[in-house]
Amino acid sequence: MRHLLCPVLLLLLLCCAGTSLAAVVQHLPQKGESAFHAYTVANHGKSGRNWKPIHIEVSAEDVDKVLKSCDRKRAWAERTGRSFLRTDEDKALCDDETGITDKKKDLLLNKLLPDAIQLHTDRLSIERKEGKVVVSASTIRSFSTECKVTVASDHKTNGFPNADFVLFVGLAASQTPTRICSQELDKRPTSALIHFVPKDIVDTRHFVRTAAHEIAHGLGFLVNRMKDLGLIKYGAMGANKMAVYSKIMQRKMRKHYDCEVELVTGMYMEDEGNGQYTSHWERRIAKDELMSPYTGEPSGMYYTALTLAAFHSMPFYKANFNMAESMSWGKKSGCDLLHKTCTRSKYELMKYTSMFCDENEPVLQCTSDRFALGMCSSISVLDTLPEVYSYFTKTAGQNEMTNGCPI
């Protein structure tokens, strides 16, 4: 569903949320729930050990490095009377409007990143080994060229003695993947490098959730990492799909989708085609989840029990399921949503009218995440549709990541 911008915010809050703005940020009521629905208390083992909330430290020397570089270029421009924005990278990093500034740096490091990090520290614990420096000076010296970072002099000598995980923060002209820089022997990541594009640094819930999404990749939510841990299964649910499988994932999927445990064999990963899978949940079945692909449009990006189950399945994390956020997308949908697609029959599509749509008229309605108003993403098609989509007659879904299902 295509999102509309903020002029309809007041109407949105009245018709979609039915509660205060503070409640919107943390949890929106689902059908049949109170606006003050409490988190469900749960205990999923891993007890009796020294589990402590993960402590994440931020190292942002490379942000300062870019700021100083931009200042030098501005000074040169003032002396010579020439423009210093000579390349696309200069414009992306140093432009007064879209580039990095002291104000943006302060917003990023003192508000947005702490909020994003807290989404993880409230939910994930590790078994802390007292007195051990997991990101030591020698660890930093062993970083690969892909994790080339600037480190303050005291950390070059002493490492990061109080950190369970270090997030190295840099800036880039365009999106770059988050990279794990170091790990313990049990494969728990202990540091990662994340880059932000300066023009994207804005004080919004969407940016905080996007940052939390990228931090999750640094913490280990990556296909290859989960393969190494034995959590990836192929041919899930009778389909040629890659999925994350564990007993706790099975139980959480059973609860969310209301599908019999014996029919739940893993949480699908997003397939880009030709057998290429991304480190994200399949958008068709988990559109508003934190670890689904984000497409530039705001979405709920809820930190649900599904992502918590993936982390809890890793031997080095204990998830706090009390803090799982609820997501209406796919909730109590039954097994068909998991097993079938919108390319088979119109009947299967129409079963999920609260999720998928087939309207031809541009009618405003609440989006599935309850954060905006939007319209059905089906569009007119002039040419003959492929046979698998023929039941759409002259409309089809725009987004390939929902496998032809219009939203």
N, C-alpha and C positions, 0 to 999 in steps of 0.2 A: 504494500500500500504506500503510495507516494505521500510524503509528509509535507504539510504546509508550515509556514514559519510563525513567528511569535505574535502577530496581531490577533490571533484567535486564542491566545493563552487564557484569558479570563473565561471565555466560553468553554474551553477545554477543561479547566478546573471544575467548572460547575457541572458539566454534563458527563465527564468521563471519570473523574476521581471521586467526587462526593466526599472529600475529606480535606484536611489542611495541606498546605504545600510541604510542610515538614514530613507529613506522612507519605507524600508522594515519593520523596527521595529514597526512603528506606523500603517501604512496602506498600503496594497498592492493593486494595481489596479485590479479590476475585469473586466470581459469581457465587452467591450464597455465603460469603464471608463477611464478618464485621469489619468496619474500617480500622478497628484496633486489634485485628487478628494477631495473636501472640505466636512467637516462634515455637515449634514443636520440640519438646525435650527428648533427646535420644542419647543412647550410649552405644557405641559400636566397637567395643573392645580396645585393645592397645593400652590397657590400664596397667598400673603398677610400675611404671617406668618414669624417668625424670623428664616428662614432657613439659615444655615451656613454650609460650607463644613465640613464634619466630621473630627475632630481632633483625630488622633490615636497616642498614645504613646507606646513605647516599653520598657518593663522591662526584662532585660536579666541577672539577677543575677544568674540564674541557669546555664548559659553558663560559667560564671566565676567560679562557684562552681566545674564544671566538669574539667575545665582547672587546677585549683588548686589541685584537686584530682589526675589528671594525673601527675602533677609535683611531688607530694609527692611519687607516685609510681615509677617514674623514679629515684628519689633520693634514694629510698630504693633499687632499682635494682643496682645502682652504688655502694652502700655500701656493698651489699651482693654478687654481681656478679651473681645474678639470674634474670631470665626474669620476668618482671612484667605483661606481656601480657598472663595471665593465663586463662582467660575466653574469650568467644566470645565477651562479652560486653567490656572487656578491649581492645580487638583488634579494635572493631568498634569505640570506643571513644578516645583511647589514642595512637594508632599506629602513628608513625611519618609520614607515607604516607597517610593513610586513615582517621586518627582520627582528632580531633579538634586541632588547633594550634592558636597562637596569630594572625597570618596572615589570617587564615580562619575566625576567629572571627571578625576581622576588616572588611574583605570583606562582611561578612553577615550583620553586624550591620550598617555599614557606606555606603554601596552601594546597595547590593541586596535587603534587606528588605525595605529601603527607596523607591527604585524603585517600588517594589511590592505594598507598601502602597499607593504610589501616584496614581496608577491605580484606587484605590477606592476613595481617597480624591478628585481627579479630577472629579468624577462622582456621588458621593453620598453626600447629605446634610441631616442634622438633624435639628429639631427645638430646638435650644439651650436655656436652662434655665440658664440665667446669675446668677453666684454666687453659683450654686448648684454643690456640689462635688459628681459626680455619682459613682465613685469608691473610697469610703471612707475607713478609717481604719477599721471601723466596718464591712464594706462589705467584705474586705479581710479576716478578722477573721472568717467570716461565710462560706468561701469556703469549698466545700466538699473535701473528701480525693482524689477524681479524679482530683482536681485542686490544689493539694498541691504544692505551689510555694515558692521560696525564695524571700523575699521582702526587699529592702534596709531600713535601720532604719528610715530615714526621711519619707518614704512612710507608714511605720507601724504607724507612729504618725499622719501624715497629709493626707494620701491617695494620690490620684493623682488629685489635684485641677483643673488642666487645661485640663484634658483629657475628651473626649466624649466616648472613647473606649480605653482600655488598652490591649495590646497584650503581654502576658507573653510568653517568648521564652525559650525553653529548648532543650536538645539534647537527642537522643535515638539511640540505636543500630539498630533499625528497624522502619519501618513506623508505626506510631500510629495516631489514629483519633484526629482531632482538637476538643477540648471540650469548650463549653461555660461555663464560671465560674460565671457570675453574670448578672443580667438583671434589667431593670426598671419595674415599675408596668404595663406598656403597652406592656411588653414582648420584648422591644428592648434590645439586648445583650449589655452589657457595658464592658465586658472583656472576654478573651478566652485564652486558653493555647494551644500553637502549638509547636511541637517538630520537629527538623530537624536531619537527619542522616548526620554526618560529611562528609562522602565520597561523598555525593550528593552536597555539597556546592561548586559550581563552577560558574565562572563568565559567565553565558550564559543567553540568553533571555528565554530559556526553564525553567531554575530554577526560574527566576523572576516570570514568569507566573504561575508556579506550586505553588510558595509561595502565589501569589495573589489568586489562587484557594482555598488554605487552609484558608487564611484570610477570604474569602467570606463565608466559612462555619461558621467561628467564628462570622461573622456579622449577621448570621441568615439563610443562604442558606442551610437549613436542612429540610428533609421531616417532621419530627415531629414538628419543629417550624412552618412550613408553614401550617401544619394541625391545630395547635393551633390558627392560624390567619385566618382560614377558606378559605385558598387558594387552598386546595387540592380537586380534583374532581375525582371520580371513574367512570369507564365505558365511558371514553372519546372517542369521535368519533365513537361510536358504538362498541368499542373494550373493552375487560376487562383489561383496563389499568388505571394507576394512572397518573394524569396530574395536572399541576399548571394552574389554571384558574382565570382570571380577565378580565375586559373590556380592560385594557391597554395591557395585554398579547395578547388578541384576535386581537387587532389592529396591534400590532407589528408582530404577526405571519402572519396575512393577508398580510402585506407589504413584509415580507421576502419571504414567500413561494408562494405568489400570489394565495392564496386559498380563496374562498368566505367566508366572515365573518361567515355566518350561518353554514358553514361546519367546522369551527375551534372552537373546544370546549375545548382546553387546550393543553399545552406543555407537552409531555410525559416525565415521569421520567424513568430512566434505570431499567429494570426488570431483576433481577438475577435468576429468575425462582422460582416456588412455591410461587408466590405472594410476594416475597421479593424485595422491591424497595430500590435503593440507592439514595442518595441526589445528583443526577447528571441528566443532560438531557440524553435522549436516544441517544446513539452514532450514530445509523443508520441515524437519521434525523438531527443531529447537531454535526457531528464528530469534527469539528475544532473550537468549541465554548469553551470559558473559563471554563464553568461548566459542560462540558461533561467528562466522565471518561477518565483519562489519563492512558496510558498503558505502559509507559516507553519509548515509541517512541516519539520524538519531534513532535509537531503539532502546528497549528496556535495559538490555545488557545486565540481566539479573544474575547474581551469584547464587545459583541454585544448588540443590543437593546433587545434581548430575556432575557438575565440575568438582564439587567437594568430594564426591565418590572417586573421581579419577585421582585426585591428590591422596585421598585416604588409602587407595589401593597401592600407592608407592610405599615401600617399607619405612621410609624415613619421615613421613608426615602423618600426623593425626589431625583429622578434620573435626571442627566443632559444628556438627549438624544442627545444633540449636540456632545457629545463625544463618541457615539456608534461607534464601529469599524465594518466594513463590513466583511462578511464571504461569500465566494462563495458557500460553501457546502449547497445544498438545495435551493439556491437563485432562485426565479421564477420557481420552480419545479412544481408548481400546487399541487392539493389536493392528487394525487395518492401517492406521497411519504409519506404523513401523514397517509393515509388510508390503503395502501397495503404494502406487504412485498415481499422479494425476494423468498419466499417459494411457490408462487402461480403459476407463469408462467414466462417463459423466456421473453415474450414480455414486461412484467412490468419491468424486470431487464434492458433490452436493451434500454428502454426509457431514462435511466439516464446514458448514456455512459460517461459523464463527471465526474461522481461520482463512479459508480461501473464498474467493468471490468470482462472480461471472457477470457483474453488472456492465451494461453497455453505456449507461448514462453516468456522467460525472457527478456523483452524489457524495457530499461530505459525510463522513462517519468517523467514529473513534477508531484509532489504530489499535492493533492487538496489544501493544504495550501500555495503552492508556496514557501516552505522553503527548499525543498530537491528534489533529484531525487530518484525514487524508482521503484519497479516492482509490478505487480498485485499479490495480496495475495492469489489467488486461487492456490491450490496444487493438485497434482495427488492423486487419491483415488483408492486403489487397490480393496477394498471390495465394495459390493453394497451399494449405498447411501440410506439413509432413503427416503421414498417415497416423503416427502415434498420437498426434494432437488433433485429429480430425473432428472429435466431438465438440471442439470449441467453435465450430462453424467459422465465423469471421473474427474471432478474438483469440488472444493468447496471452499468457503471462510473459512479462518483460524480462524477469530475472531468471537467468539460467540456474542460479544457486537454489531455486525452489523447484527445480526439475519440471518446469512448465506450469506449476501451480500458480495462478494469479493471486496476489495478496493485496 
